Every structure is written in structure tokens, then in C-alpha cells.
Amino acid sequence: MKTEKKGGVLIKDSYSPDKEDKNIILFPKTLDYYQIQLTVMLENERYGEAMELLRFLLQCQGQNERNYEEWQALLEWLEAAFPQAVSGPASQEEADSESDEDEADMARRMVQDKLAQDAGYADKLLDTVMNGPLTEQTVLALEQLAYLDRPEVDVALTTWLKEQSLHPLLQFRVLQTLRRREMTGFVTLQRGAETVEIEVEHVPLSHSEFPNAILQILERVAEKTEIHEPTLYYFAQELWTQFVMAIYGTTDYRSMLDGEESTLDIWAAALHDIVSESLKGIRAEEEVRSYYEITDTMRFRYEGAYRSLKQFVSAGVED
């Protein structure tokens, strides 16, 4: 099942002020990131994805009531104006696949036209990305930089990644831009407390491009929750998509690729545990461990996976 839709959400229930269960934390880092993604989706006419993201935002607690009203109004308008975009994941993926190449060609032509009109256009885009606040313009500038045939762009972006402390999701977005630019070789950067080397040509451009082990972890959570706890599964998708992007290339990430079935079970159980705790307000560790047959000999590794996810979620709450 493909879960990444550039905003990383597949939430289906609409917000209702009468819902009893509003004990939901906004993952993973800041509301600003999602607002930026929403703006980019709308500007690029990705209305189906925008609707999915709005449905996710409408289920998160702790936001200003005006935000909920605006999101609900926008969602209702999109559903009425673009009914063809109200489709299931499979049909949406097919439409995305058919249009990706055309969109890329159009974007490339637009950027080349801009560059022909303004010789300093590349420098302006780099300045927007590296010196401005994190806004929708940052994301749009990165998308345009992917289509500029200028070697100095690679140098500027890799130097920026190495020297500046950046939001982990912004780091990953820059790495994706470098891959789209067909850069080869390694980039060294700080990811949390680790210095990592990342091979650019292997950076996933979509969730489906992550190694099979990463996808299998989420599939195991789906097996345990999709029927009886669909809300938990939807939020597990959201958290997992963002988490693996934020830790890409780190020790935690590499540990998931060891080929051991027990490793997949450990991370699936930890993901289930942390999302269940966030939604319900209490931790049912023993129950969750039993679902995935986490034995006492696996307990130490399980607690390590849980702590990594907990740290990531707590950073979002603190922001």
C-alpha cells in the first residue's frame, strides 16, 4: 500500500466538533510545515492531496478554532469544485503517474524561461531557500532548483546542508532536490546528534521508493489495526512517513535494514505503541508487545525504538 502523497497523509474522516475523541497530537514538528505543504498542493493543483491533508489537520487537537473553520470551509469548497479529485488512493496514484512527466516538462520549461529573462534567477532561488524563513516559497524554490542546469546549485545546496542546522524534513527535501538534479556521490550532513554520509542517487523521491523493510514495518501495523482501529492506522501512516524521512541515513534507519524479522516486529510494535499512547493518553505496552510477539530478549531493542519515536513526537509537541 502506498502511503506517501507528498504531504504524507491518508486520513479519511472529516472533522466534527461533536467528536468525542479529540486527543490527537499534531505530528511531527510544526503546524507551519503542513500549512506550507497545503499551499504548495493548491498552487500545483494537487487538489486530491490537499483534501487528504485537510482531513488530517481537522482531526488534530489544540489548534485555534478559526483554523478548524477555515480548513473545513476550504475542504468543502474543494470537494464541491473538484469532485473528480475525491478518489481513492489507487485511482489517485494512477492519475499522478500519468501526469508526473508532463508536469516535470512544464516545470522545466517554465524555469528555463525565467532564467532566459533573468540571468540572476538561480541566485534568487538559492537566496529564497537558504536565507528566508521556512515558507511555501522555500518549497517552491527547491522544486524549481531541481530543473536548473547550473552546477553551482549542487555546490551551494550541499555546502548549506553541511554547515547549517536545518529542520530534518527540510534537509530531506533538499536531498530530494539534489537527486532530481541527477547529482551523484555522497553528501555529509548532521542529522540530530549524528554525522551521516548519504548517497544522493539513492534518496527516495516517494514513500514507495524506500527499502522494502521500511514499507513492511507499516504493513505489519496495518495488519493489527486497519480493521478494528483505523484511526490509529491512519496516524501511524502519517507518523511513519515523516519519521523515516527525518532519520534517513542515521543509525536507527540503517538498523531497520538488517533483514531480521524481529527487527521489523520491534519497530512495528514501537510505532503502534507510540501512536496508541498519543491517541488514548495511556500506554498499553504489554498489550501491544503481545500483538507483535516481542519477547523479553527483544525488550532492550524495543525500548530503544520506542525512545527514538517518542523523542521525535515530543519534539513536535514542544514546537
C-alpha positions as CSV (number, residue, x, y, z in Angstrom):
1,M,0.0,0.0,0.0
2,K,1.5,3.3,-1.0
3,T,1.1,5.9,1.8
4,E,3.2,8.9,0.7
5,K,1.3,11.6,-1.0
6,K,3.9,14.4,-0.7
7,G,2.1,15.6,2.4
8,G,2.2,12.0,3.7
9,V,-1.4,11.6,4.8
10,L,-4.3,9.3,4.0
11,I,-6.8,10.4,6.7
12,K,-10.4,9.8,5.6
13,D,-12.6,11.1,8.4
14,S,-13.8,14.7,8.4
15,Y,-13.6,16.9,11.4
16,S,-16.6,17.2,13.6
17,P,-16.8,19.5,16.7
18,D,-19.1,16.8,18.2
19,K,-16.5,14.1,18.1
20,E,-15.6,12.8,21.5
21,D,-12.0,11.6,20.6
22,K,-10.0,14.8,20.0
23,N,-7.0,13.6,22.0
24,I,-4.7,13.7,18.9
25,I,-1.3,15.3,18.7
26,L,-0.2,17.1,15.5
27,F,2.7,15.2,14.0
28,P,5.6,15.6,13.6
29,K,7.2,19.0,14.1
30,T,5.2,22.1,13.4
31,L,1.9,23.3,12.0
32,D,3.9,25.5,9.7
33,Y,5.2,22.5,7.8
34,Y,1.7,21.3,6.9
35,Q,0.5,24.8,6.0
36,I,3.4,25.1,3.6
37,Q,2.6,21.7,2.1
38,L,-1.1,22.6,1.7
39,T,-0.2,25.9,-0.1
40,V,2.2,24.0,-2.5
41,M,-0.5,21.4,-3.2
42,L,-3.1,24.1,-4.1
43,E,-0.6,26.1,-6.2
44,N,0.2,23.0,-8.1
45,E,-3.4,22.0,-8.5
46,R,-3.0,18.8,-6.4
47,Y,-6.5,19.0,-5.1
48,G,-6.9,15.4,-4.0
49,E,-3.8,15.5,-1.9
50,A,-4.9,18.9,-0.4
51,M,-8.2,17.3,0.6
52,E,-6.5,14.5,2.3
53,L,-4.2,16.8,4.2
54,L,-7.1,19.0,5.3
55,R,-8.9,15.9,6.7
56,F,-5.8,15.1,8.7
57,L,-5.5,18.6,10.1
58,L,-9.2,18.7,11.0
59,Q,-8.6,15.8,13.4
60,C,-5.7,17.3,15.3
61,Q,-6.3,18.9,18.6
62,G,-5.0,22.1,20.2
63,Q,-5.3,24.5,17.3
64,N,-7.2,27.8,17.1
65,E,-10.9,27.3,16.4
66,R,-10.6,29.7,13.5
67,N,-8.1,27.3,11.9
68,Y,-10.6,24.5,12.0
69,E,-13.3,26.7,10.5
70,E,-11.0,27.8,7.7
71,W,-9.9,24.2,7.0
72,Q,-13.4,22.9,7.0
73,A,-14.6,25.6,4.6
74,L,-11.7,25.0,2.3
75,L,-12.3,21.3,2.3
76,E,-16.0,21.7,1.5
77,W,-15.2,24.1,-1.3
78,L,-12.6,21.7,-2.8
79,E,-15.0,18.7,-2.6
80,A,-17.7,20.7,-4.4
81,A,-15.4,22.4,-7.0
82,F,-13.2,19.3,-7.9
83,P,-15.4,16.2,-7.3
84,Q,-13.1,14.3,-9.7
85,A,-10.3,14.6,-7.2
86,V,-12.3,12.9,-4.5
87,S,-11.0,9.5,-5.2
88,G,-9.4,6.5,-3.5
89,P,-5.6,6.2,-3.2
90,A,-5.3,3.7,-6.2
91,S,-7.0,5.9,-8.7
92,Q,-5.2,9.0,-7.4
93,E,-1.9,7.2,-7.8
94,E,-2.7,6.3,-11.4
95,A,-3.6,9.9,-12.2
96,D,-0.4,11.1,-10.5
97,S,1.7,8.7,-12.5
98,E,0.2,9.7,-15.8
99,S,0.7,13.4,-15.1
100,D,4.2,13.4,-13.5
101,E,6.1,13.5,-16.7
102,D,4.0,16.3,-18.2
103,E,4.3,18.3,-15.0
104,A,8.0,17.9,-15.0
105,D,8.4,19.0,-18.6
106,M,6.2,22.0,-17.9
107,A,8.1,23.0,-14.8
108,R,11.4,22.7,-16.7
109,R,10.2,24.9,-19.5
110,M,8.9,27.5,-17.0
111,V,12.2,27.6,-15.1
112,Q,14.2,27.9,-18.3
113,D,12.0,30.7,-19.5
114,K,12.6,32.5,-16.2
115,L,16.3,32.0,-16.4
116,A,16.3,33.4,-20.0
117,Q,14.5,36.5,-18.8
118,D,16.7,37.0,-15.7
119,A,20.3,35.8,-15.5
120,G,20.2,36.1,-11.7
121,Y,17.2,33.8,-11.3
122,A,19.2,30.9,-9.9
123,D,20.8,33.1,-7.3
124,K,17.4,34.5,-6.3
125,L,16.0,30.9,-5.8
126,L,19.0,29.9,-3.7
127,D,18.6,33.1,-1.6
128,T,15.0,32.2,-1.0
129,V,15.8,28.7,0.1
130,M,18.9,29.4,2.2
131,N,18.2,32.9,3.7
132,G,14.5,33.2,4.0
133,P,12.1,31.8,6.6
134,L,10.6,28.3,6.0
135,T,7.5,29.1,4.0
136,E,5.7,27.8,0.9
137,Q,8.2,29.9,-1.2
138,T,11.0,27.8,0.2
139,V,9.5,24.6,-1.1
140,L,8.5,26.1,-4.4
141,A,12.0,27.4,-4.9
142,L,13.5,24.0,-4.2
143,E,11.2,22.5,-6.8
144,Q,12.4,25.0,-9.4
145,L,16.0,24.5,-8.5
146,A,15.6,20.8,-9.5
147,Y,15.3,22.0,-13.1
148,L,18.2,24.4,-13.3
149,D,21.2,23.2,-15.3
150,R,23.7,25.0,-13.1
151,P,26.5,23.0,-11.3
152,E,26.9,25.8,-8.7
153,V,23.4,24.9,-7.4
154,D,24.7,21.5,-6.3
155,V,27.7,23.1,-4.6
156,A,25.5,25.7,-2.8
157,L,22.9,23.2,-1.6
158,T,25.5,20.6,-0.4
159,T,27.5,23.2,1.4
160,W,24.3,24.5,3.1
161,L,23.3,21.1,4.2
162,K,26.8,20.5,5.7
163,E,27.2,23.8,7.5
164,Q,23.7,24.7,8.7
165,S,21.4,23.1,11.3
166,L,18.2,22.6,9.4
167,H,14.7,21.1,10.1
168,P,15.1,17.4,9.3
169,L,12.2,17.4,6.9
170,L,13.8,20.4,5.1
171,Q,17.1,18.5,5.0
172,F,15.3,15.6,3.3
173,R,13.6,17.9,0.8
174,V,16.9,19.4,-0.2
175,L,18.3,15.8,-0.6
176,Q,15.4,15.0,-2.9
177,T,16.1,18.2,-4.9
178,L,19.7,17.1,-5.4
179,R,18.6,13.7,-6.6
180,R,16.2,15.2,-9.1
181,R,19.1,17.3,-10.3
182,E,20.8,14.0,-11.0
183,M,23.7,14.7,-8.7
184,T,25.9,11.7,-7.9
185,G,28.1,10.9,-4.9
186,F,27.8,11.5,-1.2
187,V,26.7,14.4,0.9
188,T,27.9,14.7,4.5
189,L,25.5,16.4,7.0
190,Q,24.4,16.5,10.6
191,R,21.2,14.5,11.3
192,G,20.3,15.0,15.0
193,A,23.4,14.0,17.0
194,E,24.9,12.0,14.1
195,T,27.1,13.0,11.2
196,V,26.0,10.9,8.3
197,E,27.0,10.3,4.7
198,I,24.1,10.0,2.2
199,E,24.4,8.7,-1.3
200,V,22.3,11.2,-3.3
201,E,21.2,8.9,-6.1
202,H,19.6,6.5,-3.6
203,V,17.5,9.2,-1.8
204,P,13.8,8.1,-2.2
205,L,11.6,10.5,-4.1
206,S,8.4,8.9,-2.8
207,H,7.4,6.6,0.1
208,S,7.2,3.7,-2.3
209,E,10.9,4.1,-3.1
210,F,12.0,3.4,0.5
211,P,13.5,-0.1,1.0
212,N,11.0,-2.9,1.4
213,A,11.8,-3.3,5.1
214,I,10.6,0.2,5.8
215,L,7.3,-0.5,4.0
216,Q,6.9,-3.9,5.7
217,I,7.0,-2.2,9.2
218,L,4.0,-0.1,8.3
219,E,2.3,-3.1,6.7
220,R,2.6,-5.0,10.0
221,V,0.9,-2.2,11.9
222,A,-1.8,-2.3,9.2
223,E,-2.4,-6.0,9.8
224,K,-3.0,-5.3,13.5
225,T,-5.1,-2.1,13.3
226,E,-6.6,-1.4,9.9
227,I,-10.0,-3.1,10.6
228,H,-10.5,-2.5,14.3
229,E,-8.5,0.7,14.9
230,P,-8.5,2.5,11.5
231,T,-7.8,5.9,13.1
232,L,-4.7,4.5,14.8
233,Y,-3.5,3.1,11.5
234,Y,-4.1,6.4,9.6
235,F,-2.0,8.3,12.2
236,A,0.6,5.6,12.1
237,Q,1.0,6.2,8.4
238,E,1.5,9.9,9.0
239,L,4.0,9.5,11.7
240,W,6.0,6.7,10.0
241,T,6.2,8.6,6.7
242,Q,7.6,11.7,8.4
243,F,9.8,9.8,10.9
244,V,11.7,7.8,8.2
245,M,12.3,11.0,6.3
246,A,13.6,12.7,9.4
247,I,16.0,9.8,10.3
248,Y,17.0,8.8,6.8
249,G,20.7,7.7,6.8
250,T,21.1,7.5,10.6
251,T,21.9,4.5,12.8
252,D,18.2,4.0,13.6
253,Y,17.4,4.0,9.9
254,R,20.1,1.5,9.0
255,S,19.2,-0.8,11.8
256,M,15.8,-1.4,10.2
257,L,17.5,-2.8,7.1
258,D,19.3,-5.7,8.8
259,G,17.0,-8.3,7.2
260,E,15.8,-9.7,10.6
261,E,12.1,-10.4,11.1
262,S,12.5,-9.5,14.7
263,T,13.7,-6.0,13.7
264,L,10.5,-5.4,11.7
265,D,8.4,-6.6,14.6
266,I,10.2,-4.4,17.1
267,W,9.8,-1.2,15.0
268,A,6.1,-2.0,14.1
269,A,5.3,-2.6,17.8
270,A,7.1,0.6,18.8
271,L,5.2,2.6,16.2
272,H,1.9,1.0,17.3
273,D,2.7,1.7,20.9
274,I,3.6,5.4,20.5
275,V,0.6,6.2,18.3
276,S,-1.8,4.4,20.7
277,E,-0.3,6.3,23.6
278,S,-0.7,9.6,21.8
279,L,-4.3,8.9,20.8
280,K,-5.6,7.4,24.0
281,G,-3.5,9.2,26.6
282,I,-2.3,6.0,28.2
283,R,0.4,3.4,27.3
284,A,-0.6,-0.2,26.9
285,E,2.9,-1.5,26.3
286,E,2.3,-5.1,27.4
287,E,-0.8,-5.5,25.2
288,V,1.0,-4.0,22.2
289,R,4.1,-6.2,22.7
290,S,1.9,-9.3,22.7
291,Y,0.4,-8.4,19.3
292,Y,3.9,-8.5,17.7
293,E,5.3,-11.3,19.9
294,I,8.0,-9.0,21.4
295,T,9.8,-11.3,23.9
296,D,11.9,-10.4,26.9
297,T,15.1,-10.9,24.9
298,M,13.9,-8.3,22.4
299,R,12.9,-5.8,25.1
300,F,16.0,-3.7,25.1
301,R,15.9,-3.1,21.3
302,Y,12.2,-2.5,21.6
303,E,12.7,0.2,24.2
304,G,15.3,1.8,22.0
305,A,12.9,2.0,19.0
306,Y,10.2,3.4,21.3
307,R,12.5,6.1,22.7
308,S,13.5,7.2,19.2
309,L,9.9,7.6,18.1
310,K,9.0,9.2,21.4
311,Q,11.8,11.8,21.0
312,F,10.5,12.6,17.5
313,V,6.9,13.1,18.7
314,S,7.9,15.0,21.8
315,A,9.9,17.5,19.6
316,G,6.7,18.1,17.7
317,V,4.7,18.8,20.9
318,E,7.4,21.2,22.2
319,D,7.4,23.1,18.9
